[in-house]
Amino acid sequence: MFAILSAGLAPIIGLMSYFYLKDRVTEPLSLILKAFIFGALLVFPIMFIQYALETEGISNSIFIQSFFFVAFFEEFFKWFIFLFVMYNHSQFDDHYDGIVYSVAISLGFASLENVLYLFTNGIEYALLRAFFPVSSHALFGVIMGYYFGKAKLTNFHTRWNIFLALYIPFILHGIYNYILKSLASSWSYYLIPFMIILWFIALHRVKIANQPVKN
């Protein structure tokens, strides 16, 4: 049990530390922990909804399952939590703060999901999941937080940026899932380049968010 917990949480701690330390003015750890816990708690309602949809056999379409049964519900709930728990908090006063809190929510979700997966399927999947599902959740969180930061700290296109905070992670997450589901035997040939591009996009957003905001 300890080995599974360690293997499941190690990439979470590493990624959270990386994005936290990128912040020019670090955020309160208590608030980051709060965001992380909210993210972890999202696993249960999302698992219930996904199980119900699968049991009812609403759709056998790989596209529908990838984009809506998985990507939409997961990104929507993370977006919802950020909007109603973190967005109006007084500590959210810098563009990069959006990334820190959104990554915390995303990695909170990924932590419990990852540990449950390893308990069910075995610790031998830990490394693969660290590079793909766990990292992708963090990177979707970076992009979501980037647009929430733009919405909060700039005086134009606020609603549009709040919309993009959901829409772009949803699309990217859907593409990620679709590659896995539709290319079962050759997914690595497509997913590895996708993850490289995703890292590039996310790190570019990190760089921009750490610059002074121009109103």
Secondary structure as GFF3:
##gff-version 3
##sequence-region A 1 215
A	DSSP	alpha_helix	2	21	.	.	.	ID=ss1
A	DSSP	alpha_helix	29	41	.	.	.	ID=ss2
A	DSSP	alpha_helix	43	56	.	.	.	ID=ss3
A	DSSP	alpha_helix	62	64	.	.	.	ID=ss4
A	DSSP	pi_helix	65	72	.	.	.	ID=ss5
A	DSSP	alpha_helix	73	81	.	.	.	ID=ss6
A	DSSP	pi_helix	82	86	.	.	.	ID=ss7
A	DSSP	alpha_helix	95	121	.	.	.	ID=ss8
A	DSSP	three_ten_helix	123	125	.	.	.	ID=ss9
A	DSSP	alpha_helix	126	129	.	.	.	ID=ss10
A	DSSP	pi_helix	130	134	.	.	.	ID=ss11
A	DSSP	alpha_helix	135	153	.	.	.	ID=ss12
A	DSSP	alpha_helix	158	182	.	.	.	ID=ss13
A	DSSP	alpha_helix	187	209	.	.	.	ID=ss14
###
